[in-house]
């Protein structure tokens, strides 16, 4: 497979060379000001991103980056009416957003068949499980997805890739807006976003983002309330130096919208019919998933001269979760009466304190005819995870007509356990350009200590080759690696080694000269070894015998037509296999999507409309026993925007399709989100 990928990329280089004009010129940077389009219709703001620093830690055009990178801009998030981070990923090829259905507890997605690691402003944000606050999308400027292993720049990473959220930052130009929103499930939301300069010279900048939400959900007795307070401040004494400090204080009050329903009654027939997707199997007044977070981030940038610059960023965050729930006992099975199911109770108080930092130096320089973009630095993580919990049996409940009031007595939580993890990484990368050739390479050395005190020393590397033809075609090939520490020991007491992954990717990117449109096609082969499986010779222990192979290809088009119509379309194919011979759980083989936005000019200027369709193919349970059916969902938007106000009506799952997103071998299934409609009015002042 690797040989075919490299051969395909080489063939593309040869074919492109034969079509290239004899005169070789240095490509100029294409700058697209998306906001200009609004004068004659077209998108307001940048809807098709041209650059992403997430894949290289330098400002590199996507067309010159030899790997797959996707960017969801703030304008696109607004156009599609996204209410969460996982919503924002729905129209990205190779990404399965809302993997485990409608879940108010967090954002669950798969990138190329594996859960990604989530970052914010270049620093890891999520540690552990069920102890973090779900990010509010109104506080975000964009979402970047770097696909495939990314350990060379980020350290601990899955083979799927990373999702990097970018916070809204202070800006010199004054901008103020406030919005009110009302929607399905009595969803009420208000917010404000204000930024500008505090002085005439623009040395001191501010931004304040705040939001409040009070909402029910499609699941009975489960709320989705949120409070966001996010001020930020920038001191820029010169054009070469800036210091930004961001505070993010957020509290979410919700419950368990995921019910872990049995196969029977969801994808299989049941004696009393299909289970309703609004059923609540916990206890009102008892069930809750309340999370709170306070995070302070500092970002310092300084340019020494035309060659050298530095960027330092650090964050301290303190998060906690109060989790109380009751749900079906595993494996979820309807009792012989055909109506009831046995339950368990779970209670946990969890918290995480994390310090993350990254200091990087960049150099833009030349050695002879070679142009270099060099980045080298060190990053660190200090993370403390604490939890106290209780798990036990509870009373059965009727799946079809629940009767509540059977809250078990909790004898007390287990003693609080604390897990400390540490990581220090040293990295260097160089992007070399010779005429139209781009060669990138990176090395990283990590020292990672897990919660048991075991230390892993890991070397990661990547390399890429891209040729940018003058006609806008850029074929490329790349290789990258990942590692992910694994806690625990085998039967002999030997600590498990980190999961190791590698990817070979080849593809073609095309950007028609003078346009912001980008078309991409990529094919990839991913391998991971070291997954934990049940020890075949020592029951009750685990062994590091699991391997995973993922092959696939992706197609994507982002284009503007006649400056009025934007089209986003994508398709992905994934073929996965574990060492046991099964396909990975919850990974659709085929996915396709398309979204179009129309902003006409002339007499219709100000009007806007959008529509999209999402196809999610069949997936399996991890043991090739249960197949989750495919489904098609439609979304739509209509509205009007003027200089000082904007009104939009968004609908997701427009035709109210009842669907199951995935079923697992352990016996449970997950319902997807039903139709949601929201009317949003924004005033700009």
C-alpha positions in Angstrom: 0.0 0.0 0.0 2.8 2.4 0.9 4.6 1.7 -2.4 1.4 2.4 -4.3 0.9 5.7 -2.4 4.4 6.9 -3.2 4.1 5.7 -6.8 0.9 7.6 -7.2 2.4 10.8 -5.8 5.5 10.4 -8.1 3.3 9.9 -11.1 1.4 13.0 -10.3 4.6 14.9 -10.1 5.7 13.7 -13.5 2.4 14.3 -15.1 2.2 17.8 -13.7 5.8 18.5 -14.8 4.9 17.7 -18.4 2.0 20.1 -18.4 3.9 22.9 -16.8 5.0 25.9 -18.8 8.8 26.0 -19.5 9.2 29.3 -17.6 9.4 28.6 -13.8 8.3 31.5 -11.6 8.2 31.8 -7.8 4.5 31.6 -6.7 3.2 34.7 -5.1 1.1 34.4 -1.9 -2.6 34.6 -2.7 -4.4 36.9 -0.4 -8.2 36.7 -0.4 -10.3 39.2 1.5 -13.5 37.4 1.9 -15.2 40.5 3.4 -15.0 42.3 0.1 -17.5 40.0 -1.5 -20.4 41.4 0.5 -20.5 44.5 -1.7 -22.0 42.5 -4.6 -23.4 39.5 -2.7 -21.3 36.6 -1.7 -20.0 35.5 1.7 -19.5 37.9 4.5 -16.1 37.2 6.1 -13.7 34.5 5.2 -15.6 31.2 4.6 -12.8 29.3 2.9 -9.6 29.5 5.0 -6.3 29.9 3.1 -3.9 29.2 5.9 -3.5 27.0 9.0 -0.7 27.0 11.5 -2.0 23.9 13.3 -0.2 21.4 11.0 3.2 23.2 11.0 3.2 25.7 13.9 4.0 28.3 11.2 1.6 30.4 9.0 1.6 28.1 6.0 -0.9 28.2 3.1 -3.0 25.0 3.1 -2.2 24.6 -0.6 1.5 24.3 0.4 1.0 21.9 3.3 1.8 18.2 2.4 -1.0 16.6 4.5 -4.7 16.9 5.0 -5.9 19.9 7.0 -9.5 21.2 7.3 -10.6 24.5 8.7 -14.1 25.4 9.8 -14.3 29.2 10.0 -16.5 31.3 12.3 -18.7 32.3 9.3 -19.3 28.7 8.4 -20.2 27.8 11.9 -22.8 30.6 11.9 -24.2 29.8 8.5 -24.8 26.1 9.4 -26.2 26.9 12.8 -23.8 24.8 14.7 -24.6 24.5 18.4 -21.5 22.5 19.5 -17.9 21.6 18.4 -19.1 18.2 17.1 -21.8 19.9 15.1 -19.1 22.0 13.4 -17.3 18.8 12.2 -20.3 17.3 10.4 -19.4 18.5 6.9 -15.7 17.5 7.0 -14.8 14.4 5.0 -13.2 11.6 7.0 -14.8 12.9 10.2 -17.7 11.3 12.0 -19.2 13.9 14.2 -21.6 13.0 17.0 -20.3 9.4 17.0 -22.3 8.4 20.0 -25.5 10.2 19.1 -27.2 13.0 21.0 -25.0 13.6 24.1 -25.0 16.8 26.2 -21.9 15.7 28.2 -19.2 16.2 25.5 -18.1 16.4 21.9 -17.5 12.9 20.6 -16.1 12.5 17.1 -13.9 10.2 15.1 -11.2 11.4 12.7 -10.1 8.7 10.2 -11.7 6.1 12.4 -10.2 7.2 15.8 -11.0 9.7 18.5 -8.8 12.8 18.0 -7.0 14.7 20.8 -8.6 18.1 21.4 -6.5 21.3 21.6 -7.3 25.0 22.2 -5.1 27.7 20.9 -2.3 25.1 20.3 -2.4 23.6 23.8 -4.1 20.4 24.8 -7.5 21.1 26.4 -9.1 17.7 27.3 -7.5 15.3 29.7 -9.2 12.1 31.0 -13.0 11.6 30.7 -16.1 13.2 32.2 -14.2 15.9 34.1 -14.1 18.8 31.5 -16.5 21.5 30.3 -17.9 21.2 26.9 -16.6 24.2 24.9 -19.1 26.9 23.9 -18.9 27.4 20.1 -19.7 31.2 20.5 -16.3 31.7 22.1 -14.5 30.2 19.0 -13.1 31.9 15.9 -12.3 28.7 14.0 -11.8 25.0 14.3 -8.8 23.2 12.6 -8.6 19.5 12.0 -5.1 18.0 11.3 -5.7 14.5 10.1 -3.4 11.6 10.9 -0.6 11.3 13.4 0.7 14.6 14.7 3.1 13.8 17.5 6.1 15.6 15.9 4.7 18.9 16.9 2.2 18.0 19.6 3.5 15.0 21.5 0.8 12.6 22.8 -1.6 12.1 19.9 -3.9 9.5 18.4 -3.5 8.2 14.9 -6.7 10.0 14.0 -5.2 13.4 14.4 -6.0 16.6 16.4 -8.8 19.1 16.6 -7.5 22.6 17.5 -10.0 25.2 18.6 -9.0 28.9 18.2 -10.5 31.3 20.7 -11.8 34.8 19.7 -9.0 37.3 20.3 -8.9 41.1 20.8 -8.9 43.1 17.6 -8.0 46.7 16.9 -11.1 47.4 14.8 -14.1 48.1 17.0 -16.8 45.5 16.6 -19.8 44.9 18.9 -22.7 42.5 18.6 -25.4 41.0 20.8 -27.8 38.2 19.9 -31.0 36.5 21.2 -32.0 33.1 20.1 -35.0 30.8 20.5 -35.4 27.3 19.3 -36.7 23.8 19.7 -37.0 22.3 23.2 -37.6 25.8 24.6 -34.0 26.7 23.9 -33.3 30.3 25.0 -29.9 31.9 24.5 -28.4 35.3 24.6 -24.8 36.5 24.0 -22.6 39.4 23.4 -19.2 39.8 21.7 -17.4 43.2 21.9 -13.8 44.1 20.8 -11.7 47.1 20.0 -9.0 49.4 21.2 -8.9 51.0 24.6 -6.6 53.9 23.5 -6.1 56.0 20.4 -2.8 54.3 19.5 -4.2 50.8 19.6 -1.6 49.7 22.2 -4.3 48.2 24.5 -7.0 46.0 23.1 -9.9 44.2 24.7 -12.5 41.6 23.9 -15.4 40.3 25.9 -17.5 37.3 24.9 -20.3 36.1 27.1 -23.3 33.9 26.7 -26.2 32.4 28.7 -28.3 29.4 27.7 -31.4 27.9 29.3 -32.7 24.9 27.4 -34.5 21.6 27.6 -33.4 18.7 25.3 -35.0 16.0 23.2 -34.6 13.6 26.2 -37.1 14.0 29.1 -35.9 15.7 32.2 -32.5 16.6 30.8 -31.4 20.2 30.5 -28.7 21.9 28.5 -27.9 25.1 30.4 -24.6 27.0 30.0 -22.9 30.2 31.3 -19.9 31.6 29.5 -17.7 34.5 30.6 -14.6 35.0 28.4 -12.9 38.4 28.6 -9.4 38.9 27.0 -6.9 41.7 26.9 -3.9 42.4 24.6 -1.0 44.7 25.2 0.9 45.5 21.9 3.6 48.2 22.7 4.8 47.8 19.1 4.1 46.0 15.8 6.7 43.4 16.8 5.5 42.6 20.3 2.1 41.5 21.9 0.9 39.9 25.0 -2.6 38.5 25.2 -4.3 37.1 28.3 -7.6 35.2 28.0 -9.9 34.1 30.8 -12.5 31.4 30.1 -15.0 30.8 32.9 -17.8 28.4 32.0 -20.4 26.4 33.8 -22.7 23.8 32.1 -25.7 22.3 33.9 -27.0 19.2 32.2 -27.7 15.5 32.6 -27.3 12.1 30.9 -29.0 12.5 27.5 -27.4 9.2 26.4 -29.5 6.3 27.7 -27.4 3.3 26.5 -30.4 1.5 25.0 -30.5 -2.2 24.1 -30.3 -3.5 20.6 -33.8 -4.7 21.0 -36.2 -1.8 20.5 -33.7 0.3 18.6 -32.3 -1.5 15.5 -34.1 -4.8 16.3 -37.7 -5.5 17.0 -38.9 -5.7 20.6 -42.1 -7.3 22.1 -43.6 -3.8 22.8 -42.2 -1.9 19.8 -39.4 0.6 19.3 -38.1 2.5 22.3 -38.8 6.2 22.1 -35.7 8.4 21.7 -37.0 10.8 24.3 -37.1 8.2 27.1 -35.2 9.0 30.3 -34.0 6.0 32.3 -32.4 7.7 35.2 -34.2 9.6 38.0 -35.5 13.2 37.8 -34.0 15.4 40.6 -31.1 12.9 41.0 -29.5 12.8 37.5 -27.1 15.5 36.6 -23.9 16.2 34.8 -22.7 19.6 36.0 -19.3 20.8 35.0 -17.3 24.0 35.7 -14.1 25.3 34.5 -11.8 28.3 35.0 -8.9 28.7 32.6 -6.3 31.4 32.1 -4.2 31.5 28.9 -1.3 33.8 28.2 0.1 34.2 24.6 3.3 36.2 24.0 4.6 36.9 20.5 7.7 38.9 19.6 9.6 39.5 16.3 13.3 40.1 16.9 14.0 41.0 13.2 13.1 40.0 9.7 14.4 36.5 10.4 13.7 35.5 14.0 10.5 35.5 16.0 9.2 33.7 19.1 5.9 32.6 20.4 5.2 31.5 24.0 1.8 30.3 25.3 0.8 28.8 28.6 -2.5 27.8 30.2 -3.6 26.9 33.7 -7.1 25.3 33.9 -9.1 23.9 36.8 -12.2 21.8 35.9 -14.6 19.7 37.9 -17.6 17.5 37.2 -20.5 16.4 39.4 -21.9 13.3 37.7 -25.0 11.4 39.0 -26.8 8.9 36.8 -28.7 5.7 36.4 -28.6 3.7 33.2 -29.2 0.1 31.9 -26.9 -2.6 33.3 -24.5 -4.0 30.8 -25.2 -5.8 28.6 -28.5 -3.9 28.2 -31.2 -6.6 27.9 -34.9 -6.3 28.1 -36.3 -8.5 30.8 -38.6 -11.5 30.1 -41.7 -9.2 30.7 -40.8 -7.4 27.5 -41.0 -4.0 29.2 -38.4 -3.5 31.9 -34.7 -3.3 32.0 -32.3 -3.6 34.9 -30.3 -0.5 36.0 -27.1 0.5 37.7 -26.2 3.7 39.5 -23.0 5.7 39.0 -21.9 8.7 41.0 -18.6 10.5 40.5 -16.9 13.7 41.6 -14.0 14.3 39.3 -11.6 17.2 38.7 -8.5 18.0 36.7 -5.9 20.7 37.2 -3.6 21.1 34.1 -0.7 23.4 33.3 0.4 23.3 29.6 3.0 25.5 27.9 4.8 25.8 24.6 7.8 28.1 23.8 8.7 28.2 20.1 11.2 30.1 18.0 10.7 30.6 14.3 13.1 31.6 11.6 12.3 32.6 8.0 15.7 32.5 6.3 17.7 31.4 3.2 20.7 29.1 2.6 21.6 29.9 -0.9 18.6 29.2 -3.1 16.8 27.4 -0.4 14.1 29.2 1.6 13.5 27.9 5.2 10.6 28.1 7.6 12.2 26.7 10.8 10.3 26.1 14.1 11.9 24.6 17.2 10.8 24.7 20.8 9.8 22.9 24.0 6.4 22.1 25.4 5.3 20.7 28.8 2.3 19.3 30.5 1.6 18.9 34.2 -1.8 17.2 34.8 -3.5 16.1 38.0 -6.6 14.0 37.6 -8.7 13.3 40.7 -11.9 11.2 41.2 -14.1 9.6 43.8 -16.9 7.4 42.7 -19.5 4.8 43.4 -21.0 2.1 41.2 -23.8 -0.3 42.2 -27.0 -2.1 41.3 -30.3 -0.2 41.1 -34.0 -1.0 40.6 -35.4 -1.9 37.1 -37.4 0.6 35.1 -40.1 0.4 32.4 -38.6 1.3 29.0 -42.0 2.4 27.6 -43.8 4.0 30.6 -41.1 4.9 33.2 -42.2 5.2 36.8 -39.7 7.3 38.8 -38.9 7.6 42.5 -36.6 4.7 43.1 -33.4 6.5 44.0 -31.0 4.1 45.7 -29.1 4.9 48.8 -25.5 5.8 48.1 -23.4 4.5 51.0 -20.5 6.8 50.1 -17.9 7.4 47.4 -14.6 5.6 47.1 -11.5 7.3 48.5 -10.4 10.0 46.1 -7.6 8.9 43.8 -5.2 11.2 42.1 -3.3 10.5 38.9 -0.3 12.7 38.0 1.0 12.7 34.4 3.9 14.7 33.1 5.3 15.3 29.6 8.2 17.3 28.2 8.8 17.4 24.5 11.6 19.0 22.4 10.8 19.5 18.7 12.2 21.0 15.5 10.8 21.3 12.0 11.9 22.8 8.8 9.9 23.6 5.6 12.3 24.1 2.8 11.4 25.7 -0.5 13.3 25.6 -3.8 11.4 27.3 -6.6 8.1 25.3 -6.6 9.4 22.4 -4.5 8.4 22.2 -0.8 10.1 19.7 1.5 9.2 19.5 5.2 10.6 17.4 8.0 10.4 17.3 11.7 11.8 15.5 14.8 10.5 15.4 18.4 11.8 13.8 21.5 9.4 13.2 24.4 9.8 12.3 28.0 6.4 11.2 29.3 5.5 9.9 32.7 2.2 8.2 33.3 0.1 8.0 36.5 2.0 4.9 37.7 5.3 6.7 37.6 6.5 4.8 34.5 8.6 7.0 32.1 8.6 6.6 28.3 11.2 8.2 26.1 9.9 8.5 22.5 11.3 9.8 19.3 8.8 10.9 16.6 9.4 12.1 13.1 7.6 13.2 9.9 8.5 14.2 6.4 6.6 15.6 3.4 7.2 16.5 -0.2 5.0 18.8 -2.3 5.3 20.4 -5.7 3.3 23.6 -6.5 2.6 23.9 -10.2 2.0 27.4 -11.6 -1.5 26.3 -12.6 -2.5 25.7 -9.0 -2.1 21.9 -8.8 0.0 20.7 -5.9 0.6 16.9 -5.6 2.2 15.7 -2.3 3.3 12.7 -0.3 4.0 12.6 3.5 4.9 10.3 6.4 4.0 11.0 10.0 4.1 9.2 13.4 2.3 9.3 16.7 2.6 7.9 20.2 0.1 7.7 23.1 1.2 6.5 26.6 -0.6 3.5 28.0 -1.0 3.0 31.7 -0.8 -0.4 33.5 1.3 -3.6 33.4 1.0 -7.1 31.9 0.9 -10.3 33.9 4.6 -10.2 34.6 4.5 -6.6 35.9 6.1 -5.1 32.9 4.7 -1.6 32.1 2.9 -1.3 28.8 4.8 0.6 26.2 3.1 3.6 24.4 0.8 3.0 21.4 2.7 3.8 18.3 1.2 4.8 15.0 2.3 5.8 11.5 0.7 7.1 8.4 1.7 7.4 4.7 -0.5 9.9 2.8 -0.5 11.0 -0.8 -2.7 13.5 -2.5 -3.4 16.4 -4.8 -4.5 19.9 -3.9 -5.8 22.3 -6.5 -6.4 26.0 -6.1 -7.4 27.8 -9.3 -5.2 30.8 -9.8 -6.7 34.0 -8.4 -9.5 32.3 -6.5 -10.0 31.2 -2.9 -11.4 27.8 -4.0 -9.6 24.7 -2.9 -10.1 21.1 -4.1 -8.3 18.2 -2.5 -8.0 14.4 -3.0 -6.0 12.2 -0.6 -5.3 8.5 0.0 -3.7 7.2 3.2 -2.5 4.1 5.0 -2.4 4.2 8.8 -1.0 1.5 11.2 -1.1 1.4 15.0 0.4 -1.3 17.3 0.3 -1.8 21.0 -3.5 -1.7 21.7 -4.5 -3.6 24.9 -6.5 -6.8 24.4 -7.5 -9.6 26.8 -4.5 -11.8 27.5 -5.3 -15.1 25.7 -3.2 -17.2 28.2 -3.8 -15.3 31.4 -7.5 -14.5 31.9 -8.1 -11.3 33.9 -5.0 -9.6 32.5 -4.3 -7.6 29.5 -1.7 -8.0 26.8 -0.3 -5.5 24.3 -1.2 -7.5 21.2 -3.6 -5.3 19.4 -2.9 -3.8 16.0 -5.0 -1.6 13.8 -4.9 -0.9 10.0 -6.8 1.9 8.4 -6.9 2.6 4.7 -9.0 5.1 2.9 -9.3 8.1 0.7 -11.0 11.5 0.9 -12.3 14.1 -1.6 -13.3 17.6 -0.8 -14.3 20.8 -2.7 -14.6 24.3 -1.3 -15.5 26.7 -4.0 -17.2 30.1 -4.7 -19.3 30.3 -7.9 -20.1 33.7 -9.4 -19.1 35.3 -6.0 -22.6 34.5 -4.8 -22.8 30.8 -4.2 -20.4 28.8 -1.9 -20.3 25.0 -2.2 -18.8 22.7 0.3 -18.8 19.0 -0.7 -16.9 15.9 0.5 -16.7 12.2 0.4 -14.6 9.7 2.4 -14.0 5.9 2.4 -12.5 4.0 5.3 -11.5 0.4 5.5 -10.4 -0.6 9.0 -9.3 -3.8 10.5 -8.0 -4.9 13.9 -5.6 -7.8 14.7 -8.6 -9.9 15.6 -9.9 -9.5 12.0 -12.8 -7.2 12.9 -13.6 -3.7 11.7 -13.2 -0.8 14.1 -16.4 0.0 16.0 -18.6 2.9 15.0 -16.6 3.8 11.8 -18.8 4.3 8.7 -17.2 2.9 5.6 -18.8 5.6 3.4 -19.6 9.2 4.2 -20.7 12.0 1.9 -21.9 15.6 2.5 -22.7 18.8 0.6 -23.6 22.3 1.8 -24.4 25.3 -0.4 -24.8 28.9 0.7 -26.3 31.6 -1.5 -25.8 35.3 -0.9 -27.1 37.2 -4.0 -26.2 40.7 -5.0 -28.3 43.4 -6.7 -31.9 43.8 -5.6 -31.6 40.6 -3.5 -28.5 41.8 -1.6 -28.8 40.9 2.1 -30.8 37.8 1.5 -29.1 34.5 2.4 -30.1 30.9 2.2 -28.3 27.6 2.7 -29.0 23.9 2.4 -27.1 20.7 3.1 -27.3 17.0 3.1 -25.3 14.4 5.1 -25.0 10.7 4.3 -23.5 8.4 6.9 -23.0 4.8 5.8 -23.3 1.6 7.7 -20.9 0.8 10.6 -20.2 -2.2 12.8 -20.0 -2.9 16.5 -16.4 -3.8 16.8 -17.0 -7.6 16.6 -18.6 -7.6 13.1 -21.9 -8.9 14.7 -24.2 -5.9 14.6 -24.5 -3.5 11.6 -25.9 0.0 12.2 -28.0 1.1 9.3 -27.0 4.1 7.1 -29.0 7.3 7.1 -29.4 10.6 5.3 -30.0 13.9 7.1 -30.8 17.4 5.7 -30.1 20.8 7.0 -31.2 24.3 5.9 -30.8 28.0 6.6 -32.6 31.2 5.5 -32.2 34.8 6.7 -31.3 38.4 5.9 -28.3 40.4 6.9 -27.8 44.1 6.9 -25.0 46.4 8.1 -26.3 46.6 11.7 -28.4 43.5 12.1 -28.8 39.9 11.0 -31.6 37.4 11.3 -31.3 33.7 10.5 -33.5 30.6 10.8 -31.6 27.3 11.0 -32.9 23.8 10.9 -30.9 20.7 11.5 -32.3 17.2 10.6 -34.9 19.1 8.7 -37.2 16.1 8.0 -36.9 14.9 11.6 -35.3 11.6 10.7 -35.2 9.1 13.6 -31.8 7.4 13.4 -29.3 5.4 15.3 -25.7 6.6 15.0 -23.9 3.5 16.3 -24.4 0.2 18.1 -21.6 -1.5 20.2 -20.7 -5.1 20.8 -21.4 -4.6 24.5 -25.1 -4.4 23.6 -26.1 -0.7 23.5 -27.1 1.7 20.8 -27.2 5.5 20.5 -30.0 7.7 19.0 -29.0 10.7 16.9 -30.4 14.2 17.2 -33.9 14.8 16.0 -35.0 18.0 14.2 -33.9 21.2 15.8 -35.0 24.7 14.7 -33.5 28.0 16.0 -34.3 31.6 15.2 -31.4 34.0 15.9 -31.4 37.8 15.8 -28.1 39.6 16.0 -27.7 43.4 16.5 -24.4 45.0 15.6 -23.7 48.4 17.2 
